[in-house]
């Protein structure tokens, strides 16, 4: 339950920060960035807080960890598909 409350608290804080950024004139680039981070935090909090199976919906941290450990394979696929194709 703490994960869900923490994620919702972060969402509200990000919302307030976005309003402040827009009023200060910094909204063009920072608001979309902060929104994306808030969505990822909300996703992580709800998946962990509700104990959703990683098979159904993995948390963003697990997805990022898999990408990092698969970089050599992904790079080889990129070279074959984009650079040679």
PDB file of N, CA, C and O in Angstrom, chain B, residues numbered from 101:
ATOM      1  N   UNK B 101       0.825  -1.198   0.000  1.00  0.00           N
ATOM      2  CA  UNK B 101       0.000   0.000   0.000  1.00  0.00           C
ATOM      3  C   UNK B 101       0.868   1.260   0.000  1.00  0.00           C
ATOM      4  O   UNK B 101       0.482   2.292  -0.549  1.00  0.00           O
ATOM      5  N   UNK B 102       2.050   1.160   0.626  1.00  0.00           N
ATOM      6  CA  UNK B 102       2.940   2.320   0.693  1.00  0.00           C
ATOM      7  C   UNK B 102       3.415   2.720  -0.702  1.00  0.00           C
ATOM      8  O   UNK B 102       3.624   3.902  -0.975  1.00  0.00           O
ATOM      9  N   UNK B 103       3.587   1.725  -1.591  1.00  0.00           N
ATOM     10  CA  UNK B 103       4.003   2.021  -2.967  1.00  0.00           C
ATOM     11  C   UNK B 103       2.944   2.851  -3.681  1.00  0.00           C
ATOM     12  O   UNK B 103       3.277   3.791  -4.402  1.00  0.00           O
ATOM     13  N   UNK B 104       1.676   2.515  -3.488  1.00  0.00           N
ATOM     14  CA  UNK B 104       0.586   3.232  -4.157  1.00  0.00           C
ATOM     15  C   UNK B 104       0.482   4.650  -3.618  1.00  0.00           C
ATOM     16  O   UNK B 104       0.352   5.598  -4.392  1.00  0.00           O
ATOM     17  N   UNK B 105       0.537   4.802  -2.316  1.00  0.00           N
ATOM     18  CA  UNK B 105       0.450   6.136  -1.708  1.00  0.00           C
ATOM     19  C   UNK B 105       1.633   6.995  -2.141  1.00  0.00           C
ATOM     20  O   UNK B 105       1.471   8.171  -2.468  1.00  0.00           O
ATOM     21  N   UNK B 106       2.822   6.400  -2.140  1.00  0.00           N
ATOM     22  CA  UNK B 106       4.003   7.140  -2.585  1.00  0.00           C
ATOM     23  C   UNK B 106       3.910   7.564  -4.043  1.00  0.00           C
ATOM     24  O   UNK B 106       4.284   8.682  -4.395  1.00  0.00           O
ATOM     25  N   UNK B 107       3.409   6.667  -4.891  1.00  0.00           N
ATOM     26  CA  UNK B 107       3.265   6.997  -6.306  1.00  0.00           C
ATOM     27  C   UNK B 107       2.244   8.112  -6.506  1.00  0.00           C
ATOM     28  O   UNK B 107       2.469   9.025  -7.301  1.00  0.00           O
ATOM     29  N   UNK B 108       1.138   8.043  -5.796  1.00  0.00           N
ATOM     30  CA  UNK B 108       0.126   9.100  -5.908  1.00  0.00           C
ATOM     31  C   UNK B 108       0.639  10.430  -5.368  1.00  0.00           C
ATOM     32  O   UNK B 108       0.338  11.482  -5.931  1.00  0.00           O
ATOM     33  N   UNK B 109       1.404  10.394  -4.290  1.00  0.00           N
ATOM     34  CA  UNK B 109       1.988  11.622  -3.736  1.00  0.00           C
ATOM     35  C   UNK B 109       2.960  12.239  -4.732  1.00  0.00           C
ATOM     36  O   UNK B 109       2.990  13.457  -4.906  1.00  0.00           O
ATOM     37  N   UNK B 110       3.758  11.393  -5.387  1.00  0.00           N
ATOM     38  CA  UNK B 110       4.677  11.912  -6.402  1.00  0.00           C
ATOM     39  C   UNK B 110       3.906  12.518  -7.563  1.00  0.00           C
ATOM     40  O   UNK B 110       4.297  13.561  -8.086  1.00  0.00           O
ATOM     41  N   UNK B 111       2.813  11.880  -7.974  1.00  0.00           N
ATOM     42  CA  UNK B 111       1.989  12.394  -9.076  1.00  0.00           C
ATOM     43  C   UNK B 111       1.460  13.786  -8.732  1.00  0.00           C
ATOM     44  O   UNK B 111       1.526  14.691  -9.564  1.00  0.00           O
ATOM     45  N   UNK B 112       0.941  13.968  -7.526  1.00  0.00           N
ATOM     46  CA  UNK B 112       0.413  15.273  -7.113  1.00  0.00           C
ATOM     47  C   UNK B 112       1.533  16.308  -7.060  1.00  0.00           C
ATOM     48  O   UNK B 112       1.347  17.444  -7.495  1.00  0.00           O
ATOM     49  N   UNK B 113       2.687  15.926  -6.532  1.00  0.00           N
ATOM     50  CA  UNK B 113       3.821  16.855  -6.470  1.00  0.00           C
ATOM     51  C   UNK B 113       4.283  17.246  -7.875  1.00  0.00           C
ATOM     52  O   UNK B 113       4.620  18.405  -8.120  1.00  0.00           O
ATOM     53  N   UNK B 114       4.296  16.287  -8.790  1.00  0.00           N
ATOM     54  CA  UNK B 114       4.687  16.591 -10.172  1.00  0.00           C
ATOM     55  C   UNK B 114       3.666  17.509 -10.828  1.00  0.00           C
ATOM     56  O   UNK B 114       4.031  18.388 -11.608  1.00  0.00           O
ATOM     57  N   UNK B 115       2.407  17.313 -10.519  1.00  0.00           N
ATOM     58  CA  UNK B 115       1.354  18.159 -11.077  1.00  0.00           C
ATOM     59  C   UNK B 115       1.548  19.604 -10.603  1.00  0.00           C
ATOM     60  O   UNK B 115       1.471  20.537 -11.402  1.00  0.00           O
ATOM     61  N   UNK B 116       1.794  19.779  -9.331  1.00  0.00           N
ATOM     62  CA  UNK B 116       2.030  21.123  -8.785  1.00  0.00           C
ATOM     63  C   UNK B 116       3.286  21.734  -9.409  1.00  0.00           C
ATOM     64  O   UNK B 116       3.299  22.914  -9.762  1.00  0.00           O
ATOM     65  N   UNK B 117       4.329  20.935  -9.542  1.00  0.00           N
ATOM     66  CA  UNK B 117       5.564  21.434 -10.159  1.00  0.00           C
ATOM     67  C   UNK B 117       5.322  21.846 -11.604  1.00  0.00           C
ATOM     68  O   UNK B 117       5.870  22.850 -12.059  1.00  0.00           O
ATOM     69  N   UNK B 118       4.511  21.085 -12.331  1.00  0.00           N
ATOM     70  CA  UNK B 118       4.201  21.446 -13.718  1.00  0.00           C
ATOM     71  C   UNK B 118       3.469  22.773 -13.801  1.00  0.00           C
ATOM     72  O   UNK B 118       3.765  23.594 -14.669  1.00  0.00           O
ATOM     73  N   UNK B 119       2.525  22.988 -12.915  1.00  0.00           N
ATOM     74  CA  UNK B 119       1.797  24.265 -12.903  1.00  0.00           C
ATOM     75  C   UNK B 119       2.764  25.416 -12.643  1.00  0.00           C
ATOM     76  O   UNK B 119       2.688  26.451 -13.306  1.00  0.00           O
ATOM     77  N   UNK B 120       3.661  25.248 -11.696  1.00  0.00           N
ATOM     78  CA  UNK B 120       4.642  26.287 -11.382  1.00  0.00           C
ATOM     79  C   UNK B 120       5.566  26.534 -12.575  1.00  0.00           C
ATOM     80  O   UNK B 120       5.866  27.682 -12.902  1.00  0.00           O
ATOM     81  N   UNK B 121       6.018  25.455 -13.225  1.00  0.00           N
ATOM     82  CA  UNK B 121       6.906  25.593 -14.385  1.00  0.00           C
ATOM     83  C   UNK B 121       6.230  26.316 -15.537  1.00  0.00           C
ATOM     84  O   UNK B 121       6.856  27.142 -16.201  1.00  0.00           O
ATOM     85  N   UNK B 122       4.967  26.019 -15.782  1.00  0.00           N
ATOM     86  CA  UNK B 122       4.238  26.682 -16.871  1.00  0.00           C
ATOM     87  C   UNK B 122       4.082  28.167 -16.572  1.00  0.00           C
ATOM     88  O   UNK B 122       4.277  29.005 -17.453  1.00  0.00           O
ATOM     89  N   UNK B 123       3.736  28.488 -15.352  1.00  0.00           N
ATOM     90  CA  UNK B 123       3.557  29.905 -14.987  1.00  0.00           C
ATOM     91  C   UNK B 123       4.870  30.676 -15.049  1.00  0.00           C
ATOM     92  O   UNK B 123       4.874  31.880 -15.303  1.00  0.00           O
ATOM     93  N   UNK B 124       5.984  29.983 -14.817  1.00  0.00           N
ATOM     94  CA  UNK B 124       7.297  30.627 -14.864  1.00  0.00           C
ATOM     95  C   UNK B 124       7.859  30.683 -16.283  1.00  0.00           C
ATOM     96  O   UNK B 124       8.897  31.306 -16.510  1.00  0.00           O
ATOM     97  N   UNK B 125       7.197  30.048 -17.229  1.00  0.00           N
ATOM     98  CA  UNK B 125       7.638  30.085 -18.619  1.00  0.00           C
ATOM     99  C   UNK B 125       8.616  28.995 -19.002  1.00  0.00           C
ATOM    100  O   UNK B 125       9.241  29.081 -20.059  1.00  0.00           O
ATOM    101  N   UNK B 126       8.769  27.963 -18.169  1.00  0.00           N
ATOM    102  CA  UNK B 126       9.690  26.871 -18.461  1.00  0.00           C
ATOM    103  C   UNK B 126       8.968  25.598 -18.900  1.00  0.00           C
ATOM    104  O   UNK B 126       9.535  24.506 -18.854  1.00  0.00           O
ATOM    105  N   UNK B 127       7.737  25.745 -19.318  1.00  0.00           N
ATOM    106  CA  UNK B 127       6.920  24.576 -19.583  1.00  0.00           C
ATOM    107  C   UNK B 127       7.171  23.857 -20.879  1.00  0.00           C
ATOM    108  O   UNK B 127       6.757  22.707 -21.023  1.00  0.00           O
ATOM    109  N   UNK B 128       7.828  24.479 -21.826  1.00  0.00           N
ATOM    110  CA  UNK B 128       7.964  23.886 -23.159  1.00  0.00           C
ATOM    111  C   UNK B 128       8.684  22.533 -23.147  1.00  0.00           C
ATOM    112  O   UNK B 128       8.256  21.608 -23.837  1.00  0.00           O
ATOM    113  N   UNK B 129       9.747  22.404 -22.390  1.00  0.00           N
ATOM    114  CA  UNK B 129      10.515  21.162 -22.379  1.00  0.00           C
ATOM    115  C   UNK B 129      10.419  20.418 -21.043  1.00  0.00           C
ATOM    116  O   UNK B 129      10.429  19.187 -21.019  1.00  0.00           O
ATOM    117  N   UNK B 130      10.329  21.147 -19.949  1.00  0.00           N
ATOM    118  CA  UNK B 130      10.350  20.505 -18.645  1.00  0.00           C
ATOM    119  C   UNK B 130       9.039  19.813 -18.287  1.00  0.00           C
ATOM    120  O   UNK B 130       9.049  18.782 -17.614  1.00  0.00           O
ATOM    121  N   UNK B 131       7.914  20.365 -18.727  1.00  0.00           N
ATOM    122  CA  UNK B 131       6.628  19.759 -18.395  1.00  0.00           C
ATOM    123  C   UNK B 131       6.483  18.367 -19.016  1.00  0.00           C
ATOM    124  O   UNK B 131       6.097  17.440 -18.304  1.00  0.00           O
ATOM    125  N   UNK B 132       6.772  18.176 -20.309  1.00  0.00           N
ATOM    126  CA  UNK B 132       6.685  16.804 -20.845  1.00  0.00           C
ATOM    127  C   UNK B 132       7.662  15.839 -20.177  1.00  0.00           C
ATOM    128  O   UNK B 132       7.329  14.674 -19.960  1.00  0.00           O
ATOM    129  N   UNK B 133       8.850  16.309 -19.854  1.00  0.00           N
ATOM    130  CA  UNK B 133       9.828  15.460 -19.182  1.00  0.00           C
ATOM    131  C   UNK B 133       9.324  15.037 -17.807  1.00  0.00           C
ATOM    132  O   UNK B 133       9.380  13.858 -17.458  1.00  0.00           O
ATOM    133  N   UNK B 134       8.836  15.991 -17.033  1.00  0.00           N
ATOM    134  CA  UNK B 134       8.324  15.691 -15.700  1.00  0.00           C
ATOM    135  C   UNK B 134       7.087  14.801 -15.774  1.00  0.00           C
ATOM    136  O   UNK B 134       6.898  13.933 -14.921  1.00  0.00           O
ATOM    137  N   UNK B 135       6.249  15.007 -16.779  1.00  0.00           N
ATOM    138  CA  UNK B 135       5.068  14.163 -16.951  1.00  0.00           C
ATOM    139  C   UNK B 135       5.477  12.716 -17.226  1.00  0.00           C
ATOM    140  O   UNK B 135       4.905  11.789 -16.653  1.00  0.00           O
ATOM    141  N   UNK B 136       6.461  12.523 -18.100  1.00  0.00           N
ATOM    142  CA  UNK B 136       6.929  11.173 -18.403  1.00  0.00           C
ATOM    143  C   UNK B 136       7.498  10.478 -17.183  1.00  0.00           C
ATOM    144  O   UNK B 136       7.233   9.297 -16.956  1.00  0.00           O
ATOM    145  N   UNK B 137       8.272  11.198 -16.404  1.00  0.00           N
ATOM    146  CA  UNK B 137       8.836  10.625 -15.178  1.00  0.00           C
ATOM    147  C   UNK B 137       7.711  10.277 -14.200  1.00  0.00           C
ATOM    148  O   UNK B 137       7.749   9.230 -13.553  1.00  0.00           O
ATOM    149  N   UNK B 138       6.717  11.152 -14.095  1.00  0.00           N
ATOM    150  CA  UNK B 138       5.598  10.897 -13.186  1.00  0.00           C
ATOM    151  C   UNK B 138       4.810   9.662 -13.607  1.00  0.00           C
ATOM    152  O   UNK B 138       4.377   8.890 -12.752  1.00  0.00           O
ATOM    153  N   UNK B 139       4.617   9.464 -14.903  1.00  0.00           N
ATOM    154  CA  UNK B 139       3.905   8.275 -15.379  1.00  0.00           C
ATOM    155  C   UNK B 139       4.687   7.012 -15.020  1.00  0.00           C
ATOM    156  O   UNK B 139       4.099   6.020 -14.589  1.00  0.00           O
ATOM    157  N   UNK B 140       6.002   7.045 -15.196  1.00  0.00           N
ATOM    158  CA  UNK B 140       6.824   5.884 -14.852  1.00  0.00           C
ATOM    159  C   UNK B 140       6.782   5.586 -13.353  1.00  0.00           C
ATOM    160  O   UNK B 140       6.707   4.423 -12.956  1.00  0.00           O
ATOM    161  N   UNK B 141       6.829   6.625 -12.521  1.00  0.00           N
ATOM    162  CA  UNK B 141       6.762   6.431 -11.071  1.00  0.00           C
ATOM    163  C   UNK B 141       5.394   5.875 -10.668  1.00  0.00           C
ATOM    164  O   UNK B 141       5.304   4.981  -9.827  1.00  0.00           O
ATOM    165  N   UNK B 142       4.347   6.404 -11.265  1.00  0.00           N
ATOM    166  CA  UNK B 142       2.999   5.913 -10.978  1.00  0.00           C
ATOM    167  C   UNK B 142       2.862   4.446 -11.389  1.00  0.00           C
ATOM    168  O   UNK B 142       2.309   3.646 -10.634  1.00  0.00           O
ATOM    169  N   UNK B 143       3.350   4.091 -12.555  1.00  0.00           N
ATOM    170  CA  UNK B 143       3.327   2.713 -13.051  1.00  0.00           C
ATOM    171  C   UNK B 143       4.086   1.788 -12.086  1.00  0.00           C
ATOM    172  O   UNK B 143       3.579   0.736 -11.696  1.00  0.00           O
ATOM    173  N   UNK B 144       5.299   2.191 -11.712  1.00  0.00           N
ATOM    174  CA  UNK B 144       6.110   1.385 -10.796  1.00  0.00           C
ATOM    175  C   UNK B 144       5.386   1.201  -9.463  1.00  0.00           C
ATOM    176  O   UNK B 144       5.330   0.090  -8.935  1.00  0.00           O
ATOM    177  N   UNK B 145       4.840   2.271  -8.927  1.00  0.00           N
ATOM    178  CA  UNK B 145       4.165   2.208  -7.635  1.00  0.00           C
ATOM    179  C   UNK B 145       2.945   1.313  -7.639  1.00  0.00           C
ATOM    180  O   UNK B 145       2.735   0.544  -6.701  1.00  0.00           O
ATOM    181  N   UNK B 146       2.139   1.405  -8.683  1.00  0.00           N
ATOM    182  CA  UNK B 146       0.932   0.587  -8.736  1.00  0.00           C
ATOM    183  C   UNK B 146       1.253  -0.882  -8.990  1.00  0.00           C
ATOM    184  O   UNK B 146       0.624  -1.759  -8.397  1.00  0.00           O
ATOM    185  N   UNK B 147       2.214  -1.161  -9.855  1.00  0.00           N
ATOM    186  CA  UNK B 147       2.572  -2.554 -10.124  1.00  0.00           C
ATOM    187  C   UNK B 147       3.126  -3.207  -8.859  1.00  0.00           C
ATOM    188  O   UNK B 147       2.763  -4.338  -8.536  1.00  0.00           O
ATOM    189  N   UNK B 148       3.986  -2.515  -8.155  1.00  0.00           N
ATOM    190  CA  UNK B 148       4.559  -3.081  -6.923  1.00  0.00           C
ATOM    191  C   UNK B 148       3.539  -3.095  -5.792  1.00  0.00           C
ATOM    192  O   UNK B 148       3.459  -4.062  -5.035  1.00  0.00           O
ATOM    193  N   UNK B 149       2.765  -2.030  -5.677  1.00  0.00           N
ATOM    194  CA  UNK B 149       1.780  -1.938  -4.592  1.00  0.00           C
ATOM    195  C   UNK B 149       0.647  -2.933  -4.704  1.00  0.00           C
ATOM    196  O   UNK B 149       0.136  -3.406  -3.689  1.00  0.00           O
ATOM    197  N   UNK B 150       0.244  -3.259  -5.926  1.00  0.00           N
ATOM    198  CA  UNK B 150      -0.841  -4.213  -6.132  1.00  0.00           C
ATOM    199  C   UNK B 150      -0.338  -5.624  -6.394  1.00  0.00           C
ATOM    200  O   UNK B 150      -1.132  -6.529  -6.653  1.00  0.00           O
ATOM    201  N   UNK B 151       0.993  -5.821  -6.327  1.00  0.00           N
ATOM    202  CA  UNK B 151       1.611  -7.126  -6.563  1.00  0.00           C
ATOM    203  C   UNK B 151       1.183  -7.750  -7.884  1.00  0.00           C
ATOM    204  O   UNK B 151       0.841  -8.931  -7.942  1.00  0.00           O
ATOM    205  N   UNK B 152       1.203  -6.956  -8.931  1.00  0.00           N
ATOM    206  CA  UNK B 152       0.870  -7.444 -10.265  1.00  0.00           C
ATOM    207  C   UNK B 152       2.007  -8.342 -10.741  1.00  0.00           C
ATOM    208  O   UNK B 152       3.181  -8.003 -10.595  1.00  0.00           O
ATOM    209  N   UNK B 153       1.651  -9.481 -11.308  1.00  0.00           N
ATOM    210  CA  UNK B 153       2.669 -10.409 -11.799  1.00  0.00           C
ATOM    211  C   UNK B 153       3.501  -9.754 -12.897  1.00  0.00           C
ATOM    212  O   UNK B 153       2.971  -9.045 -13.753  1.00  0.00           O
ATOM    213  N   UNK B 154       4.805  -9.997 -12.862  1.00  0.00           N
ATOM    214  CA  UNK B 154       5.705  -9.425 -13.872  1.00  0.00           C
ATOM    215  C   UNK B 154       5.399  -9.969 -15.258  1.00  0.00           C
ATOM    216  O   UNK B 154       5.758  -9.347 -16.258  1.00  0.00           O
ATOM    217  N   UNK B 155       4.738 -11.127 -15.333  1.00  0.00           N
ATOM    218  CA  UNK B 155       4.352 -11.679 -16.632  1.00  0.00           C
ATOM    219  C   UNK B 155       3.244 -10.831 -17.253  1.00  0.00           C
ATOM    220  O   UNK B 155       3.211 -10.636 -18.468  1.00  0.00           O
ATOM    221  N   UNK B 156       2.357 -10.340 -16.431  1.00  0.00           N
ATOM    222  CA  UNK B 156       1.236  -9.532 -16.927  1.00  0.00           C
ATOM    223  C   UNK B 156       1.674  -8.104 -17.219  1.00  0.00           C
ATOM    224  O   UNK B 156       1.413  -7.576 -18.300  1.00  0.00           O
ATOM    225  N   UNK B 157       2.341  -7.483 -16.252  1.00  0.00           N
ATOM    226  CA  UNK B 157       2.799  -6.103 -16.419  1.00  0.00           C
ATOM    227  C   UNK B 157       4.053  -5.883 -15.587  1.00  0.00           C
ATOM    228  O   UNK B 157       3.965  -5.652 -14.381  1.00  0.00           O
ATOM    229  N   UNK B 158       5.226  -5.952 -16.224  1.00  0.00           N
ATOM    230  CA  UNK B 158       6.459  -5.744 -15.458  1.00  0.00           C
ATOM    231  C   UNK B 158       6.630  -4.269 -15.090  1.00  0.00           C
ATOM    232  O   UNK B 158       6.179  -3.385 -15.818  1.00  0.00           O
ATOM    233  N   UNK B 159       7.281  -4.012 -13.959  1.00  0.00           N
ATOM    234  CA  UNK B 159       7.546  -2.616 -13.599  1.00  0.00           C
ATOM    235  C   UNK B 159       8.610  -2.024 -14.528  1.00  0.00           C
ATOM    236  O   UNK B 159       9.418  -2.763 -15.092  1.00  0.00           O
ATOM    237  N   UNK B 160       8.615  -0.708 -14.689  1.00  0.00           N
ATOM    238  CA  UNK B 160       9.608  -0.067 -15.557  1.00  0.00           C
ATOM    239  C   UNK B 160      11.042  -0.391 -15.165  1.00  0.00           C
ATOM    240  O   UNK B 160      11.910  -0.480 -16.033  1.00  0.00           O
ATOM    241  N   UNK B 161      11.308  -0.570 -13.873  1.00  0.00           N
ATOM    242  CA  UNK B 161      12.669  -0.881 -13.447  1.00  0.00           C
ATOM    243  C   UNK B 161      13.124  -2.236 -13.986  1.00  0.00           C
ATOM    244  O   UNK B 161      14.293  -2.394 -14.336  1.00  0.00           O
ATOM    245  N   UNK B 162      12.221  -3.213 -14.057  1.00  0.00           N
ATOM    246  CA  UNK B 162      12.574  -4.528 -14.603  1.00  0.00           C
ATOM    247  C   UNK B 162      12.806  -4.447 -16.105  1.00  0.00           C
ATOM    248  O   UNK B 162      13.688  -5.118 -16.639  1.00  0.00           O
ATOM    249  N   UNK B 163      12.015  -3.627 -16.781  1.00  0.00           N
ATOM    250  CA  UNK B 163      12.198  -3.447 -18.229  1.00  0.00           C
ATOM    251  C   UNK B 163      13.547  -2.795 -18.501  1.00  0.00           C
ATOM    252  O   UNK B 163      14.282  -3.225 -19.389  1.00  0.00           O
ATOM    253  N   UNK B 164      13.869  -1.760 -17.736  1.00  0.00           N
ATOM    254  CA  UNK B 164      15.151  -1.069 -17.916  1.00  0.00           C
ATOM    255  C   UNK B 164      16.322  -2.009 -17.635  1.00  0.00           C
ATOM    256  O   UNK B 164      17.322  -1.991 -18.353  1.00  0.00           O
ATOM    257  N   UNK B 165      16.200  -2.825 -16.593  1.00  0.00           N
ATOM    258  CA  UNK B 165      17.273  -3.772 -16.261  1.00  0.00           C
ATOM    259  C   UNK B 165      17.473  -4.772 -17.399  1.00  0.00           C
ATOM    260  O   UNK B 165      18.611  -5.122 -17.712  1.00  0.00           O
ATOM    261  N   UNK B 166      16.407  -5.230 -18.014  1.00  0.00           N
ATOM    262  CA  UNK B 166      16.518  -6.173 -19.131  1.00  0.00           C
ATOM    263  C   UNK B 166      17.169  -5.501 -20.338  1.00  0.00           C
ATOM    264  O   UNK B 166      17.981  -6.122 -21.024  1.00  0.00           O
ATOM    265  N   UNK B 167      16.826  -4.258 -20.603  1.00  0.00           N
ATOM    266  CA  UNK B 167      17.443  -3.533 -21.724  1.00  0.00           C
ATOM    267  C   UNK B 167      18.942  -3.388 -21.489  1.00  0.00           C
ATOM    268  O   UNK B 167      19.742  -3.618 -22.396  1.00  0.00           O
ATOM    269  N   UNK B 168      19.319  -3.007 -20.277  1.00  0.00           N
ATOM    270  CA  UNK B 168      20.741  -2.805 -19.968  1.00  0.00           C
ATOM    271  C   UNK B 168      21.533  -4.107 -20.117  1.00  0.00           C
ATOM    272  O   UNK B 168      22.646  -4.100 -20.643  1.00  0.00           O
ATOM    273  N   UNK B 169      20.960  -5.220 -19.658  1.00  0.00           N
ATOM    274  CA  UNK B 169      21.677  -6.488 -19.768  1.00  0.00           C
ATOM    275  C   UNK B 169      21.678  -7.039 -21.192  1.00  0.00           C
ATOM    276  O   UNK B 169      22.461  -7.937 -21.499  1.00  0.00           O
ATOM    277  N   UNK B 170      20.818  -6.521 -22.062  1.00  0.00           N
ATOM    278  CA  UNK B 170      20.726  -7.010 -23.441  1.00  0.00           C
ATOM    279  C   UNK B 170      21.384  -6.072 -24.449  1.00  0.00           C
ATOM    280  O   UNK B 170      21.187  -6.239 -25.653  1.00  0.00           O
ATOM    281  N   UNK B 171      22.158  -5.093 -23.993  1.00  0.00           N
ATOM    282  CA  UNK B 171      22.741  -4.106 -24.908  1.00  0.00           C
ATOM    283  C   UNK B 171      23.593  -4.713 -26.023  1.00  0.00           C
ATOM    284  O   UNK B 171      23.456  -4.273 -27.164  1.00  0.00           O
ATOM    285  N   UNK B 172      24.455  -5.686 -25.772  1.00  0.00           N
ATOM    286  CA  UNK B 172      25.235  -6.251 -26.879  1.00  0.00           C
ATOM    287  C   UNK B 172      24.350  -6.865 -27.974  1.00  0.00           C
ATOM    288  O   UNK B 172      24.610  -6.678 -29.163  1.00  0.00           O
ATOM    289  N   UNK B 173      23.325  -7.585 -27.576  1.00  0.00           N
ATOM    290  CA  UNK B 173      22.407  -8.185 -28.550  1.00  0.00           C
ATOM    291  C   UNK B 173      21.641  -7.103 -29.307  1.00  0.00           C
ATOM    292  O   UNK B 173      21.496  -7.174 -30.527  1.00  0.00           O
ATOM    293  N   UNK B 174      21.153  -6.104 -28.574  1.00  0.00           N
ATOM    294  CA  UNK B 174      20.412  -5.024 -29.221  1.00  0.00           C
ATOM    295  C   UNK B 174      21.291  -4.243 -30.189  1.00  0.00           C
ATOM    296  O   UNK B 174      20.831  -3.845 -31.259  1.00  0.00           O
ATOM    297  N   UNK B 175      22.548  -4.020 -29.826  1.00  0.00           N
ATOM    298  CA  UNK B 175      23.467  -3.313 -30.714  1.00  0.00           C
ATOM    299  C   UNK B 175      23.713  -4.128 -31.988  1.00  0.00           C
ATOM    300  O   UNK B 175      23.707  -3.574 -33.088  1.00  0.00           O
ATOM    301  N   UNK B 176      23.925  -5.417 -31.848  1.00  0.00           N
ATOM    302  CA  UNK B 176      24.117  -6.270 -33.020  1.00  0.00           C
ATOM    303  C   UNK B 176      22.892  -6.267 -33.933  1.00  0.00           C
ATOM    304  O   UNK B 176      23.027  -6.233 -35.156  1.00  0.00           O
ATOM    305  N   UNK B 177      21.712  -6.303 -33.346  1.00  0.00           N
ATOM    306  CA  UNK B 177      20.482  -6.237 -34.142  1.00  0.00           C
ATOM    307  C   UNK B 177      20.351  -4.890 -34.836  1.00  0.00           C
ATOM    308  O   UNK B 177      19.923  -4.825 -35.988  1.00  0.00           O
ATOM    309  N   UNK B 178      20.716  -3.809 -34.142  1.00  0.00           N
ATOM    310  CA  UNK B 178      20.667  -2.476 -34.736  1.00  0.00           C
ATOM    311  C   UNK B 178      21.597  -2.381 -35.940  1.00  0.00           C
ATOM    312  O   UNK B 178      21.215  -1.867 -36.991  1.00  0.00           O
ATOM    313  N   UNK B 179      22.811  -2.876 -35.780  1.00  0.00           N
ATOM    314  CA  UNK B 179      23.792  -2.826 -36.872  1.00  0.00           C
ATOM    315  C   UNK B 179      23.284  -3.603 -38.067  1.00  0.00           C
ATOM    316  O   UNK B 179      23.355  -3.118 -39.196  1.00  0.00           O
ATOM    317  N   UNK B 180      22.769  -4.805 -37.838  1.00  0.00           N
ATOM    318  CA  UNK B 180      22.291  -5.643 -38.933  1.00  0.00           C
ATOM    319  C   UNK B 180      21.061  -5.032 -39.617  1.00  0.00           C
ATOM    320  O   UNK B 180      20.957  -5.074 -40.843  1.00  0.00           O
ATOM    321  N   UNK B 181      20.152  -4.480 -38.855  1.00  0.00           N
ATOM    322  CA  UNK B 181      18.900  -3.992 -39.421  1.00  0.00           C
ATOM    323  C   UNK B 181      19.043  -2.601 -40.048  1.00  0.00           C
ATOM    324  O   UNK B 181      18.573  -2.374 -41.162  1.00  0.00           O
ATOM    325  N   UNK B 182      19.679  -1.686 -39.348  1.00  0.00           N
ATOM    326  CA  UNK B 182      19.725  -0.284 -39.788  1.00  0.00           C
ATOM    327  C   UNK B 182      20.955   0.005 -40.651  1.00  0.00           C
ATOM    328  O   UNK B 182      20.836   0.565 -41.741  1.00  0.00           O
ATOM    329  N   UNK B 183      22.107  -0.370 -40.170  1.00  0.00           N
ATOM    330  CA  UNK B 183      23.337   0.025 -40.868  1.00  0.00           C
ATOM    331  C   UNK B 183      23.615  -0.837 -42.098  1.00  0.00           C
ATOM    332  O   UNK B 183      24.107  -0.332 -43.107  1.00  0.00           O
ATOM    333  N   UNK B 184      23.306  -2.125 -42.026  1.00  0.00           N
ATOM    334  CA  UNK B 184      23.567  -2.993 -43.163  1.00  0.00           C
ATOM    335  C   UNK B 184      22.350  -3.209 -44.039  1.00  0.00           C
ATOM    336  O   UNK B 184      22.470  -3.601 -45.199  1.00  0.00           O
ATOM    337  N   UNK B 185      21.166  -2.949 -43.475  1.00  0.00           N
ATOM    338  CA  UNK B 185      19.925  -3.211 -44.211  1.00  0.00           C
ATOM    339  C   UNK B 185      19.533  -2.102 -45.061  1.00  0.00           C
ATOM    340  O   UNK B 185      18.510  -2.178 -45.742  1.00  0.00           O
TER     341      UNK B 185
END
